[in-house]
Amino acid sequence: IFSVLFTIFGGVFTTLFVIITAIFLSLEEKTIEKALILLFPKKYEAQVLDVWTRCQKKVSGWFGARILACLFVGVVSYVAFLLFNVKYPFTLALFAGVFNFIPYVGPLLTGIVLFLIIFPTEAFKAIFVLVAFALIQQIENSILSPILMKKFVGLPPALVLISLVVGGKLWGLLGAILAVPLSGILFEFLREFLRKRKDKKAEVV
């Protein structure tokens, strides 16, 4: 029980930390740009700022994609709860949408809450509702999120899924949350490296 509670609170804390950090980076954009200018030589200034801007867009795109995915889960869950005549449909759907931001732990916590509310009085309904919610999660994780990440972050769907699995395996919940934005940033650095390499080859020729 304590390990489950620790995982849940850890997931909530990690998600809040990521959101606060993203907001801080957005608010302190100019300060960070000035710091980068001081850290790197003058000849690399434009290049560094360009990469930084692209990385910012990747993180912003990831955040926007996650918000849309959470909105999808909340709205579709609300419709499902209405169809199954679940008590407190709006509150539960809002809970499902908000906590969907936390990979793995959020949906699991929502499932537990649904079970505790519905099962004591309507066991069969609880099973059907949980199956419907699991289906919603499957659609969001396997179909919607990869499409959104490709559109907003510029990562292929296969790379998104691989990033989530690898990030989760290596660094747990924090890795699962940060896997896609970090992959997007690394992708930008790789593109910049390949572009510079191509330019050097062109100069030699």
C-alpha positions as CSV (number, residue, x, y, z in Angstrom):
1,I,0.0,0.0,0.0
2,F,2.8,2.4,1.0
3,S,4.6,1.7,-2.3
4,V,1.5,2.5,-4.3
5,L,0.9,5.7,-2.4
6,F,4.5,6.7,-2.8
7,T,4.3,6.1,-6.6
8,I,1.1,8.1,-6.8
9,F,2.4,11.1,-4.8
10,G,5.7,10.8,-6.7
11,G,3.9,11.0,-10.0
12,V,1.9,14.0,-8.9
13,F,5.0,15.8,-7.6
14,T,7.0,15.0,-10.7
15,T,4.2,16.3,-13.0
16,L,3.9,19.5,-11.0
17,F,7.6,20.0,-11.2
18,V,7.7,19.5,-14.9
19,I,4.8,22.0,-15.4
20,I,6.3,24.6,-13.1
21,T,9.7,24.2,-14.9
22,A,8.1,24.6,-18.3
23,I,6.3,27.8,-17.1
24,F,9.5,29.2,-15.6
25,L,11.4,28.6,-18.8
26,S,8.7,30.4,-20.8
27,L,8.7,33.4,-18.4
28,E,12.5,33.6,-18.2
29,E,13.0,33.2,-22.0
30,K,15.1,36.4,-22.4
31,T,17.2,35.6,-19.3
32,I,18.1,32.2,-20.7
33,E,19.0,33.7,-24.1
34,K,21.3,36.2,-22.4
35,A,23.0,33.4,-20.5
36,L,23.5,31.4,-23.7
37,I,25.0,34.4,-25.4
38,L,27.5,34.8,-22.5
39,L,28.4,31.1,-22.4
40,F,29.1,30.7,-26.1
41,P,31.6,32.5,-28.4
42,K,30.3,35.3,-30.6
43,K,30.6,33.3,-33.8
44,Y,28.2,30.7,-32.5
45,E,25.7,33.1,-31.1
46,A,23.1,33.0,-33.9
47,Q,23.5,29.2,-34.2
48,V,23.0,28.6,-30.5
49,L,20.0,30.9,-30.3
50,D,18.4,29.2,-33.3
51,V,18.8,25.7,-31.8
52,W,17.4,27.1,-28.5
53,T,14.4,28.5,-30.2
54,R,13.7,25.2,-32.0
55,C,14.1,23.3,-28.7
56,Q,11.6,25.7,-27.1
57,K,9.1,25.0,-29.8
58,K,9.6,21.2,-29.3
59,V,8.8,21.6,-25.5
60,S,5.9,23.9,-26.2
61,G,4.5,21.5,-28.8
62,W,4.8,18.6,-26.4
63,F,3.0,20.5,-23.7
64,G,0.2,21.5,-26.1
65,A,-0.1,17.9,-27.3
66,R,-0.4,16.6,-23.8
67,I,-3.1,19.2,-23.0
68,L,-5.1,18.1,-26.1
69,A,-4.7,14.4,-25.2
70,C,-6.0,15.1,-21.6
71,L,-8.9,17.1,-23.1
72,F,-9.8,14.1,-25.3
73,V,-9.7,11.7,-22.4
74,G,-11.8,14.0,-20.3
75,V,-14.5,14.7,-22.9
76,V,-14.8,11.1,-24.1
77,S,-14.8,9.8,-20.5
78,Y,-17.6,12.2,-19.7
79,V,-19.7,10.9,-22.6
80,A,-19.0,7.3,-21.5
81,F,-19.9,8.0,-17.9
82,L,-23.2,9.6,-19.1
83,L,-24.0,6.5,-21.2
84,F,-23.4,4.2,-18.3
85,N,-25.3,6.5,-16.0
86,V,-22.3,6.9,-13.6
87,K,-22.7,9.2,-10.6
88,Y,-20.8,12.5,-10.7
89,P,-19.9,12.1,-14.4
90,F,-18.5,15.6,-14.8
91,T,-16.3,15.4,-11.7
92,L,-15.0,12.0,-12.6
93,A,-14.3,13.0,-16.2
94,L,-12.5,16.1,-15.0
95,F,-10.4,14.0,-12.7
96,A,-9.6,11.5,-15.5
97,G,-8.6,14.4,-17.9
98,V,-6.4,16.2,-15.4
99,F,-4.6,13.1,-14.1
100,N,-4.1,11.8,-17.6
101,F,-1.2,14.2,-17.8
102,I,0.7,11.7,-15.5
103,P,1.7,8.7,-17.5
104,Y,0.7,5.3,-16.2
105,V,0.0,6.5,-12.6
106,G,-2.8,9.0,-13.6
107,P,-5.0,6.5,-15.5
108,L,-4.4,3.9,-12.9
109,L,-5.5,6.3,-10.1
110,T,-8.6,7.2,-12.1
111,G,-9.4,3.5,-12.5
112,I,-9.1,2.9,-8.8
113,V,-11.4,5.9,-8.1
114,L,-14.0,4.6,-10.6
115,F,-13.8,1.1,-9.0
116,L,-14.3,2.5,-5.5
117,I,-17.2,4.7,-6.4
118,I,-19.2,2.3,-8.7
119,F,-18.3,-1.3,-7.6
120,P,-19.9,-1.3,-4.0
121,T,-23.4,-0.7,-5.5
122,E,-23.2,-1.9,-9.1
123,A,-20.4,-4.4,-9.7
124,F,-21.3,-5.3,-13.3
125,K,-21.5,-1.6,-14.3
126,A,-18.1,-1.0,-12.7
127,I,-16.6,-3.7,-14.9
128,F,-18.1,-2.2,-18.1
129,V,-17.0,1.3,-17.1
130,L,-13.5,0.2,-16.4
131,V,-13.3,-1.7,-19.7
132,A,-14.6,1.5,-21.5
133,F,-12.0,3.7,-19.7
134,A,-9.3,1.2,-20.6
135,L,-10.3,1.4,-24.3
136,I,-10.3,5.2,-24.1
137,Q,-6.7,5.0,-22.7
138,Q,-5.6,2.6,-25.4
139,I,-6.9,4.9,-28.1
140,E,-5.2,7.9,-26.5
141,N,-1.9,6.2,-25.9
142,S,-1.6,4.1,-29.1
143,I,-3.3,6.4,-31.7
144,L,-4.0,9.9,-30.6
145,S,-0.8,10.8,-28.7
146,P,1.6,9.6,-31.4
147,I,-0.3,11.6,-34.0
148,L,-0.3,14.7,-31.9
149,M,3.4,14.4,-31.1
150,K,4.2,14.0,-34.8
151,K,2.2,17.2,-35.6
152,F,3.3,19.3,-32.6
153,V,6.8,17.9,-31.8
154,G,7.8,16.6,-35.2
155,L,8.7,13.1,-34.0
156,P,7.6,10.0,-35.9
157,P,4.9,8.0,-34.0
158,A,7.2,4.9,-33.7
159,L,9.9,7.1,-32.1
160,V,7.3,8.5,-29.7
161,L,6.3,5.1,-28.5
162,I,10.0,3.9,-28.3
163,S,10.9,7.1,-26.3
164,L,8.1,6.4,-23.8
165,V,9.1,2.8,-23.3
166,V,12.8,3.5,-23.0
167,G,12.3,6.6,-20.8
168,G,10.0,4.7,-18.5
169,K,12.4,1.7,-18.2
170,L,15.5,3.8,-17.6
171,W,14.2,6.6,-15.3
172,G,10.7,5.5,-14.2
173,L,7.9,8.0,-14.1
174,L,10.1,11.0,-14.7
175,G,11.6,9.3,-17.7
176,A,8.1,8.6,-19.1
177,I,7.0,12.2,-18.7
178,L,10.2,13.8,-20.1
179,A,10.9,11.1,-22.8
180,V,9.1,12.8,-25.7
181,P,10.3,16.5,-25.1
182,L,13.9,15.3,-24.5
183,S,13.7,13.2,-27.7
184,G,12.5,16.2,-29.6
185,I,15.4,18.3,-28.3
186,L,17.9,15.6,-29.1
187,F,16.4,15.3,-32.5
188,E,17.0,19.0,-33.1
189,F,20.6,18.7,-32.0
190,L,21.1,15.7,-34.3
191,R,19.6,17.7,-37.2
192,E,21.9,20.6,-36.5
193,F,24.9,18.3,-36.3
194,L,24.0,16.7,-39.7
195,R,23.4,20.1,-41.2
196,K,26.8,21.4,-40.2
197,R,28.4,18.2,-41.4
198,K,26.7,18.6,-44.8
199,D,27.8,22.2,-45.0
200,K,31.4,21.3,-44.3
201,K,31.4,18.6,-47.0
202,A,30.0,21.1,-49.4
203,E,32.8,23.6,-48.6
204,V,35.4,20.9,-49.2
205,V,33.9,20.1,-52.6
